[in-house]
Amino acid sequence: MFFKKNKMKETSSTLKRENTGKLDKNELIEEAKNLTNTIDSVSGEERSKVLNRIGSLYFEADKIDDAIKYYEISISESKSLGKAYTELLKLYNIKRKEAINKKDDESLKHYMDKIDSLLQLSKDVIRGRS
């Protein structure tokens, strides 16, 4: 009851993943692009699920910037703590680490600010201010 998972519609690529174990990056990107075409036809919670799925596919395909884009859209529309929130924190930390390795102070500050704003959002949601 409490841990019931939401089931997305199975696509042919989902079935491929079950048979072969994992999709390659091109298949993941193709599935994400196909889902992108459906965004405007759904709304509310279903739209958030689609946005999160697109973000997840791009994350799995190592398209970090694209994944961030769709997770940010999901959070800006739903203002809820869930998959988009946790995945976005992971992605921001990946980008933050990349900035540290490149010694890019501007990008480092940018992603630290993004992390801070997500943490503030979590406080606001918990306090009921969202």
Sequence and secondary structure as in RCSB ss.txt:
>XXXX:A:sequence
MFFKKNKMKETSSTLKRENTGKLDKNELIEEAKNLTNTIDSVSGEERSKVLNRIGSLYFEADKIDDAIKYYEISI
SESKSLGKAYTELLKLYNIKRKEAINKKDDESLKHYMDKIDSLLQLSKDVIRGRS
>XXXX:A:secstr
 TT        HHHHHHHHHSS  HHHHHHHHHHHHTTGGG  HHHHHHHHHHHHHHHHHTT HHHHHHHHHHHH
HHH   SHHHHHHHHHHHHHHHHHHHHT HHHHHHHHHHHHHHHHHHHHHHHT  
